[in-house]
Amino acid sequence: MIRFVLAPALLATVMLGACATDARTERQEMVDAGQLTGVTSDGDTVRCRTLRPTGSRLSERVCLTQREWDDMEENARRTAEERANSQVATTIGGPRGGGGQP
């Protein structure tokens, strides 16, 4: 169940994060041109993944450092947990918030 929720959250985070940052766009251009591969000057390993958003036929190659992939996975996991916890709290409280009392 968590995997089912985590995958779309991770994908959304990756896609939004990749679109929102100019530095990542510049880095992606460098990767596409073959100028950035392997290890950055900071010693971080660059990893590329091909991602396809849910409902899309188009895929996109996204290259980030291992640290950035780890950060996005952690953010996706945290978001999925928060959503699951908020749904449980809403269900327990009921529509009137009275804990099931009439």
C-alpha positions in Angstrom: 0.0 0.0 0.0 2.8 2.4 0.9 4.6 1.6 -2.3 1.4 2.4 -4.3 1.2 5.8 -2.6 4.9 6.5 -2.6 5.6 6.0 -6.3 3.2 8.7 -7.6 4.3 11.1 -4.8 7.9 10.5 -5.8 7.2 11.0 -9.4 5.3 14.2 -8.8 8.1 15.5 -6.6 10.7 14.7 -9.2 8.7 16.3 -12.0 7.9 19.4 -10.1 11.4 19.7 -8.7 13.0 19.3 -12.1 10.8 21.9 -13.6 11.1 24.5 -10.8 14.9 24.9 -10.6 17.0 26.6 -13.2 20.2 25.0 -11.9 18.7 21.6 -12.6 17.6 22.7 -16.1 21.2 23.8 -16.8 22.6 20.6 -15.4 20.1 18.6 -17.5 21.3 20.4 -20.6 24.9 19.6 -19.7 24.0 15.9 -19.3 22.2 15.8 -22.6 25.2 17.4 -24.3 27.4 14.8 -22.7 29.3 17.3 -20.6 28.2 16.0 -17.2 28.6 12.3 -16.3 29.7 10.2 -13.4 30.9 12.3 -10.5 30.5 16.0 -9.8 33.4 18.2 -8.5 31.9 17.8 -5.0 32.3 14.0 -5.3 28.6 13.3 -5.7 27.6 10.5 -8.1 25.3 11.6 -10.9 22.5 9.1 -11.7 20.1 9.4 -14.5 16.6 7.9 -14.5 13.9 7.8 -17.2 10.6 8.9 -15.6 7.2 8.9 -17.1 4.4 10.8 -15.3 1.2 8.9 -14.7 -1.2 9.4 -17.6 1.5 10.5 -20.0 3.0 8.7 -22.9 6.1 10.7 -22.9 9.1 9.9 -20.7 11.8 12.3 -19.6 15.4 11.6 -18.6 16.3 13.2 -15.3 19.9 13.3 -14.0 20.5 14.3 -10.4 23.2 13.6 -7.8 22.6 10.6 -5.5 22.0 13.1 -2.6 19.2 14.8 -4.6 17.6 11.5 -5.4 17.7 10.5 -1.7 16.3 13.9 -0.7 13.4 13.6 -3.1 12.6 10.0 -2.0 12.6 11.2 1.6 10.3 14.1 0.8 8.0 11.8 -1.1 7.9 9.3 1.8 7.2 12.1 4.2 4.4 13.5 2.0 2.8 10.1 1.7 2.9 9.6 5.5 1.4 13.0 6.1 -1.4 12.4 3.7 -2.1 9.0 5.1 -2.1 10.4 8.7 -4.4 13.3 7.8 -6.9 10.8 6.1 -6.9 8.7 9.3 -7.4 11.7 11.5 -10.4 12.8 9.3 -11.9 9.4 9.4 -11.6 9.0 13.2 -13.0 12.5 13.9 -16.0 11.9 11.6 -17.7 14.6 9.6 -18.8 16.5 12.6 -15.5 16.1 14.4 -17.3 14.7 17.4 -15.5 11.3 17.5 -18.7 9.5 16.5 -21.1 11.0 19.0 -24.5 12.0 17.7 
